[in-house]
Amino acid sequence: MNPIVEINEDGVLHLPSKILEAIKPNTRFVVEVNNGRLILHPQSNPQPFWVTATSEERAEGLMQWVLSHKEGPNLPDEALRRENIYE
């Protein structure tokens, strides 16, 4: 049996989880309507994350990057003092 796709009154397309599992996150598609059929073609040149992401997604990405760098040298507290920034 083929999965059922529904478009609500706001135009939001709801896809079953089986379909979403086969598609990588942030994949962009070109939409074509042909004789009442909706055809999705993967975009050939995907745009970078920072272009397509919402501000919330960018903030989350930054936080994940920050948390992935727990080990390593840190700046000493005196380096962050205003009078020391210009030296």
Secondary structure, DSSP 8 states (H G I E B T S, - for coil): -----EE-TT--EE--HHHHHTS-TT--EEEEEETTEEEEEE-SS---HHHHS-HHHHHHHHHHHHHT--SS----GGGGSHHHHT-
